[in-house]
């Protein structure tokens, strides 16, 4: 029996159940031994690095401290190394400036606009690593349904925080309810920002919308929750892709999308709005199931998984004649603690700091930074 090659997937943010990599990991298990690890602390990075010593491929999900540590502190000779970068690392952090890209075979981005951001911030990055754009994959079959849609039921999905621009949804709902009181907004997401929570509660009361806005907190079964919604409203300032948009379209909802930078290269131009009145107009004329084929033809998981399969089948790029696989973990190396890496330093300044032994990832400061990273990433 032929032994399957082994791929180690390190997700710096999420467990497999909540990871963007979850569906892809399940697909890869047909032809690969898949070792999925959540690497949210330096201790976990060290432990998983030991376990990944015999991996043929190392996939680093998110360009965060685990990617920095793995590419700067471990011997990766003989291994294909892939980093997938999402928008918040490019916008809110300097970690892309800390990765040793000479040890990376491919950098995957989910949209061309993120590539434009990288070009603006680090113009020489494309000379250091091969960059490939592979969009997020939508599990179209999982979201497909035959349920009738209530076109006055609007879905809004995401963490309730400033960058998702939730204040705009109140303005839109005020105008819609004035036209037809049957309109209801269903919000799937949690709010951990007291300022935002108080603001939304205050404005909902001022606008008289308490019967028209329903908060569902975190939704575990998104396909079922979306199945009867007629419209998906996205008000974000920016999305690198917008998984909630694609999933809602696959479920049959009509997408109404704030025109963030790069949105016209990912989503239908006719579904984008720039003003409150434009959003209201789109919602009033929305029809169900109009964009199911749009998503399936462009972003269905079968298409995107094939692109990843082809990438994994390519020869390693970082070395022309590679030596035998070496030990990935070297306990003699001094490693920076990912929970102590500083954000928002000037470009070119190192963000990696070596800290004393007594500062562990369980420290309050480390825990606060990890929560901060998660809030920015969603």
FENVENQUI-V658606 format. One record per helix or strand. SS is the DSSP state (alpha for helix, beta for strand). FROM is the first residue (numbers start at 1). LEN is the number of residues. If there is no record, write none. Layout:
# FENVENQUI-V658606
ss/from/len
SS/FROM/LEN
SS/FROM/LEN
This chain:
# FENVENQUI-V658606
ss/from/len
beta/5/7
alpha/16/3
alpha/22/7
beta/32/7
alpha/42/10
beta/57/5
alpha/65/9
beta/80/6
alpha/87/6
alpha/95/3
alpha/101/3
beta/106/4
alpha/112/10
alpha/125/4
beta/130/4
beta/138/1
alpha/140/4
beta/150/8
alpha/162/3
alpha/166/14
beta/184/5
alpha/194/14
beta/213/3
alpha/222/5
beta/229/6
alpha/243/8
beta/254/5
alpha/263/3
alpha/269/3
beta/272/2
alpha/276/9
alpha/292/8
beta/300/1
alpha/301/13
alpha/338/3
alpha/364/14
